[in-house]
Amino acid sequence: MKKQRRKHSAEFKARVAFEAIQGLKTQSEIAKQFEIHPIMVGKWKNELLERMPELFEGKRKQGQGGTDKERQQLERKVGQLTMEVDFLEKKCEQLGIPVKKPNS
């Protein structure tokens, strides 16, 4: 029977990675202390080091990421609505229905 994989919380991973960054113990010692594989200690340490700059970017940078995504969605919607209006105008012309154009 297979042994079920353990799932560690983000807090646990951060604690282990922080301990590794401090450099007071070797990765093997940390792994024994927390009962995990030494490779996991190294992976979590590297991940923490890579993501540290994100912590100090602040809300302004994080907000811009959402704004770009929202902007793309709105541009897609405008394009879709423009195509629908063009289609309906052509159909109205084919059926002989007068079309009022905005701002004309």
Backbone as JSON Lines, residues from 0, in Angstrom:
{"i":0,"aa":"M","n":[0.83,-1.17,0.0],"ca":[0.0,0.0,0.0],"c":[0.89,1.25,0.0]}
{"i":1,"aa":"K","n":[0.5,2.23,-0.81],"ca":[1.29,3.44,-0.94],"c":[1.14,4.32,0.29]}
{"i":2,"aa":"K","n":[2.23,4.99,0.59],"ca":[2.21,5.95,1.68],"c":[1.66,7.27,1.13]}
{"i":3,"aa":"Q","n":[0.7,7.84,1.82],"ca":[0.08,9.07,1.34],"c":[1.03,10.26,1.54]}
{"i":4,"aa":"R","n":[1.09,11.11,0.53],"ca":[1.96,12.27,0.59],"c":[1.45,13.27,1.61]}
{"i":5,"aa":"R","n":[2.37,13.88,2.32],"ca":[1.99,14.92,3.28],"c":[1.9,16.25,2.55]}
{"i":6,"aa":"K","n":[0.96,17.04,2.95],"ca":[0.81,18.38,2.38],"c":[1.13,19.38,3.48]}
{"i":7,"aa":"H","n":[2.09,20.24,3.19],"ca":[2.54,21.2,4.18],"c":[1.91,22.56,3.93]}
{"i":8,"aa":"S","n":[1.62,23.26,5.01],"ca":[1.02,24.58,4.89],"c":[2.07,25.59,4.44]}
{"i":9,"aa":"A","n":[1.6,26.72,3.98],"ca":[2.51,27.79,3.55],"c":[3.32,28.3,4.74]}
{"i":10,"aa":"E","n":[2.7,28.34,5.9],"ca":[3.41,28.81,7.1],"c":[4.56,27.87,7.46]}
{"i":11,"aa":"F","n":[4.31,26.57,7.34],"ca":[5.34,25.58,7.65],"c":[6.52,25.73,6.68]}
{"i":12,"aa":"K","n":[6.19,25.87,5.39],"ca":[7.24,26.02,4.37],"c":[8.05,27.28,4.62]}
{"i":13,"aa":"A","n":[7.36,28.37,4.98],"ca":[8.06,29.63,5.24],"c":[8.99,29.49,6.44]}
{"i":14,"aa":"R","n":[8.53,28.8,7.47],"ca":[9.35,28.61,8.66],"c":[10.61,27.83,8.33]}
{"i":15,"aa":"V","n":[10.45,26.75,7.55],"ca":[11.59,25.92,7.15],"c":[12.55,26.72,6.28]}
{"i":16,"aa":"A","n":[12.01,27.45,5.3],"ca":[12.85,28.24,4.39],"c":[13.59,29.33,5.15]}
{"i":17,"aa":"F","n":[12.93,29.98,6.08],"ca":[13.57,31.03,6.87],"c":[14.72,30.46,7.7]}
{"i":18,"aa":"E","n":[14.47,29.3,8.25],"ca":[15.52,28.63,9.04],"c":[16.73,28.33,8.15]}
{"i":19,"aa":"A","n":[16.47,27.92,6.92],"ca":[17.56,27.61,5.99],"c":[18.31,28.87,5.58]}
{"i":20,"aa":"I","n":[17.59,29.97,5.41],"ca":[18.23,31.22,5.01],"c":[19.14,31.74,6.12]}
{"i":21,"aa":"Q","n":[18.74,31.54,7.36],"ca":[19.55,32.02,8.48],"c":[20.94,31.41,8.47]}
{"i":22,"aa":"G","n":[21.05,30.16,8.03],"ca":[22.34,29.52,7.9],"c":[22.94,29.02,9.21]}
{"i":23,"aa":"L","n":[22.13,28.94,10.26],"ca":[22.63,28.46,11.55],"c":[22.76,26.94,11.56]}
{"i":24,"aa":"K","n":[21.98,26.27,10.72],"ca":[22.01,24.81,10.64],"c":[22.14,24.42,9.18]}
{"i":25,"aa":"T","n":[22.61,23.2,8.96],"ca":[22.69,22.7,7.59],"c":[21.31,22.26,7.13]}
{"i":26,"aa":"Q","n":[21.18,22.08,5.81],"ca":[19.89,21.63,5.29],"c":[19.52,20.26,5.85]}
{"i":27,"aa":"S","n":[20.49,19.42,6.05],"ca":[20.22,18.09,6.6],"c":[19.69,18.18,8.03]}
{"i":28,"aa":"E","n":[20.29,19.06,8.81],"ca":[19.84,19.22,10.19],"c":[18.41,19.77,10.23]}
{"i":29,"aa":"I","n":[18.14,20.73,9.37],"ca":[16.79,21.3,9.32],"c":[15.79,20.24,8.87]}
{"i":30,"aa":"A","n":[16.18,19.44,7.88],"ca":[15.31,18.38,7.38],"c":[14.98,17.37,8.49]}
{"i":31,"aa":"K","n":[15.97,17.0,9.28],"ca":[15.73,16.07,10.39],"c":[14.81,16.69,11.43]}
{"i":32,"aa":"Q","n":[15.05,17.95,11.74],"ca":[14.26,18.64,12.74],"c":[12.78,18.68,12.35]}
{"i":33,"aa":"F","n":[12.51,18.98,11.08],"ca":[11.13,19.12,10.62],"c":[10.58,17.86,9.96]}
{"i":34,"aa":"E","n":[11.38,16.8,9.93],"ca":[10.98,15.5,9.37],"c":[10.54,15.61,7.91]}
{"i":35,"aa":"I","n":[11.4,16.24,7.12],"ca":[11.16,16.33,5.67],"c":[12.45,15.99,4.95]}
{"i":36,"aa":"H","n":[12.39,15.87,3.64],"ca":[13.56,15.54,2.84],"c":[14.43,16.79,2.67]}
{"i":37,"aa":"P","n":[15.74,16.65,2.71],"ca":[16.63,17.82,2.56],"c":[16.45,18.58,1.25]}
{"i":38,"aa":"I","n":[16.06,17.89,0.2],"ca":[15.84,18.56,-1.08],"c":[14.69,19.57,-0.97]}
{"i":39,"aa":"M","n":[13.67,19.23,-0.19],"ca":[12.55,20.14,-0.01],"c":[13.0,21.42,0.69]}
{"i":40,"aa":"V","n":[13.92,21.29,1.62],"ca":[14.44,22.47,2.32],"c":[15.09,23.4,1.31]}
{"i":41,"aa":"G","n":[15.9,22.86,0.43],"ca":[16.56,23.67,-0.59],"c":[15.59,24.31,-1.56]}
{"i":42,"aa":"K","n":[14.57,23.56,-1.98],"ca":[13.57,24.1,-2.91],"c":[12.82,25.26,-2.28]}
{"i":43,"aa":"W","n":[12.37,25.07,-1.04],"ca":[11.61,26.1,-0.36],"c":[12.48,27.33,-0.08]}
{"i":44,"aa":"K","n":[13.73,27.11,0.22],"ca":[14.66,28.22,0.46],"c":[14.82,29.05,-0.82]}
{"i":45,"aa":"N","n":[15.06,28.38,-1.95],"ca":[15.22,29.07,-3.23],"c":[13.95,29.82,-3.62]}
{"i":46,"aa":"E","n":[12.8,29.19,-3.39],"ca":[11.53,29.83,-3.73],"c":[11.33,31.1,-2.9]}
{"i":47,"aa":"L","n":[11.67,31.02,-1.61],"ca":[11.54,32.19,-0.75],"c":[12.47,33.31,-1.21]}
{"i":48,"aa":"L","n":[13.69,32.96,-1.55],"ca":[14.64,33.98,-2.0],"c":[14.17,34.64,-3.31]}
{"i":49,"aa":"E","n":[13.58,33.85,-4.2],"ca":[13.1,34.39,-5.48],"c":[11.9,35.31,-5.3]}
{"i":50,"aa":"R","n":[11.05,34.98,-4.34],"ca":[9.81,35.75,-4.16],"c":[9.92,36.9,-3.17]}
{"i":51,"aa":"M","n":[11.03,37.04,-2.51],"ca":[11.17,38.12,-1.52],"c":[10.94,39.51,-2.1]}
{"i":52,"aa":"P","n":[11.45,39.82,-3.29],"ca":[11.2,41.17,-3.83],"c":[9.72,41.49,-3.99]}
{"i":53,"aa":"E","n":[8.89,40.49,-4.25],"ca":[7.46,40.71,-4.4],"c":[6.83,41.26,-3.12]}
{"i":54,"aa":"L","n":[7.4,40.91,-1.99],"ca":[6.85,41.36,-0.72],"c":[6.94,42.87,-0.57]}
{"i":55,"aa":"F","n":[7.96,43.47,-1.18],"ca":[8.22,44.88,-0.99],"c":[7.75,45.74,-2.16]}
{"i":56,"aa":"E","n":[7.1,45.15,-3.14],"ca":[6.6,45.92,-4.27],"c":[5.44,46.81,-3.86]}
{"i":57,"aa":"G","n":[4.68,46.37,-2.9],"ca":[3.58,47.18,-2.4],"c":[2.3,46.95,-3.17]}
{"i":58,"aa":"K","n":[1.27,47.61,-2.7],"ca":[-0.06,47.45,-3.29],"c":[-0.14,48.04,-4.68]}
{"i":59,"aa":"R","n":[0.64,49.09,-4.93],"ca":[0.58,49.76,-6.22],"c":[0.92,48.8,-7.36]}
{"i":60,"aa":"K","n":[2.01,48.05,-7.22],"ca":[2.41,47.09,-8.26],"c":[1.4,45.98,-8.39]}
{"i":61,"aa":"Q","n":[0.9,45.46,-7.27],"ca":[-0.04,44.35,-7.3],"c":[-1.35,44.78,-7.95]}
{"i":62,"aa":"G","n":[-1.76,46.02,-7.7],"ca":[-2.99,46.54,-8.28],"c":[-2.89,46.67,-9.79]}
{"i":63,"aa":"Q","n":[-1.72,46.98,-10.3],"ca":[-1.54,47.15,-11.74],"c":[-1.74,45.85,-12.48]}
{"i":64,"aa":"G","n":[-1.36,44.73,-11.87],"ca":[-1.54,43.43,-12.52],"c":[-3.0,43.15,-12.76]}
{"i":65,"aa":"G","n":[-3.85,43.46,-11.8],"ca":[-5.28,43.27,-11.94],"c":[-5.86,44.23,-12.96]}
{"i":66,"aa":"T","n":[-5.31,45.45,-13.01],"ca":[-5.8,46.46,-13.94],"c":[-5.53,46.03,-15.38]}
{"i":67,"aa":"D","n":[-4.36,45.47,-15.65],"ca":[-4.04,45.01,-17.0],"c":[-4.99,43.91,-17.44]}
{"i":68,"aa":"K","n":[-5.26,42.99,-16.55],"ca":[-6.16,41.89,-16.88],"c":[-7.57,42.43,-17.14]}
{"i":69,"aa":"E","n":[-8.0,43.33,-16.29],"ca":[-9.33,43.93,-16.45],"c":[-9.41,44.71,-17.76]}
{"i":70,"aa":"R","n":[-8.33,45.42,-18.07],"ca":[-8.3,46.2,-19.31],"c":[-8.42,45.29,-20.53]}
{"i":71,"aa":"Q","n":[-7.72,44.16,-20.52],"ca":[-7.79,43.22,-21.64],"c":[-9.21,42.69,-21.8]}
{"i":72,"aa":"Q","n":[-9.87,42.38,-20.69],"ca":[-11.24,41.88,-20.75],"c":[-12.17,42.94,-21.35]}
{"i":73,"aa":"L","n":[-11.99,44.19,-20.91],"ca":[-12.83,45.27,-21.43],"c":[-12.58,45.51,-22.9]}
{"i":74,"aa":"E","n":[-11.33,45.44,-23.35],"ca":[-11.03,45.61,-24.77],"c":[-11.67,44.51,-25.6]}
{"i":75,"aa":"R","n":[-11.64,43.28,-25.08],"ca":[-12.28,42.17,-25.78],"c":[-13.79,42.41,-25.89]}
{"i":76,"aa":"K","n":[-14.38,42.9,-24.8],"ca":[-15.82,43.14,-24.8],"c":[-16.18,44.25,-25.79]}
{"i":77,"aa":"V","n":[-15.39,45.32,-25.84],"ca":[-15.64,46.41,-26.78],"c":[-15.56,45.89,-28.22]}
{"i":78,"aa":"G","n":[-14.56,45.07,-28.49],"ca":[-14.44,44.49,-29.82],"c":[-15.64,43.65,-30.2]}
{"i":79,"aa":"Q","n":[-16.11,42.85,-29.25],"ca":[-17.27,41.99,-29.5],"c":[-18.51,42.84,-29.76]}
{"i":80,"aa":"L","n":[-18.73,43.88,-28.95],"ca":[-19.89,44.75,-29.13],"c":[-19.83,45.51,-30.44]}
{"i":81,"aa":"T","n":[-18.64,45.92,-30.85],"ca":[-18.47,46.63,-32.12],"c":[-18.86,45.72,-33.27]}
{"i":82,"aa":"M","n":[-18.43,44.47,-33.21],"ca":[-18.79,43.51,-34.26],"c":[-20.3,43.29,-34.3]}
{"i":83,"aa":"E","n":[-20.93,43.21,-33.14],"ca":[-22.38,43.01,-33.09],"c":[-23.12,44.2,-33.69]}
{"i":84,"aa":"V","n":[-22.67,45.4,-33.38],"ca":[-23.31,46.61,-33.93],"c":[-23.17,46.63,-35.44]}
{"i":85,"aa":"D","n":[-21.98,46.34,-35.96],"ca":[-21.77,46.31,-37.4],"c":[-22.68,45.28,-38.06]}
{"i":86,"aa":"F","n":[-22.79,44.12,-37.46],"ca":[-23.65,43.06,-38.01],"c":[-25.1,43.52,-38.06]}
{"i":87,"aa":"L","n":[-25.57,44.11,-36.96],"ca":[-26.96,44.54,-36.9],"c":[-27.25,45.68,-37.88]}
{"i":88,"aa":"E","n":[-26.29,46.58,-38.06],"ca":[-26.46,47.66,-39.04],"c":[-26.6,47.1,-40.45]}
{"i":89,"aa":"K","n":[-25.79,46.1,-40.79],"ca":[-25.88,45.49,-42.13],"c":[-27.23,44.81,-42.31]}
{"i":90,"aa":"K","n":[-27.69,44.11,-41.3],"ca":[-28.99,43.42,-41.39],"c":[-30.13,44.42,-41.53]}
{"i":91,"aa":"C","n":[-30.04,45.54,-40.82],"ca":[-31.06,46.57,-40.93],"c":[-31.09,47.14,-42.35]}
{"i":92,"aa":"E","n":[-29.92,47.36,-42.93],"ca":[-29.84,47.86,-44.31],"c":[-30.47,46.86,-45.27]}
{"i":93,"aa":"Q","n":[-30.19,45.57,-45.07],"ca":[-30.74,44.53,-45.95],"c":[-32.26,44.48,-45.85]}
{"i":94,"aa":"L","n":[-32.79,44.71,-44.66],"ca":[-34.23,44.64,-44.44],"c":[-34.92,45.98,-44.69]}
{"i":95,"aa":"G","n":[-34.15,47.02,-44.95],"ca":[-34.73,48.33,-45.23],"c":[-35.18,49.08,-43.99]}
{"i":96,"aa":"I","n":[-34.61,48.75,-42.85],"ca":[-34.95,49.43,-41.59],"c":[-33.99,50.6,-41.41]}
{"i":97,"aa":"P","n":[-34.54,51.8,-41.19],"ca":[-33.64,52.95,-41.0],"c":[-32.85,52.81,-39.69]}
{"i":98,"aa":"V","n":[-31.57,53.19,-39.79],"ca":[-30.68,53.06,-38.62],"c":[-30.25,54.46,-38.2]}
{"i":99,"aa":"K","n":[-30.42,54.75,-36.91],"ca":[-29.93,56.02,-36.37],"c":[-28.52,55.81,-35.88]}
{"i":100,"aa":"K","n":[-27.59,56.54,-36.46],"ca":[-26.2,56.42,-36.02],"c":[-25.95,57.42,-34.92]}
{"i":101,"aa":"P","n":[-25.24,57.02,-33.86],"ca":[-24.96,57.96,-32.78],"c":[-24.04,59.08,-33.26]}
{"i":102,"aa":"N","n":[-24.25,60.27,-32.72],"ca":[-23.43,61.45,-33.04],"c":[-23.49,61.8,-34.52]}
{"i":103,"aa":"S","n":[-24.63,61.58,-35.21],"ca":[-24.74,62.03,-36.6],"c":[-26.03,62.73,-36.86]}
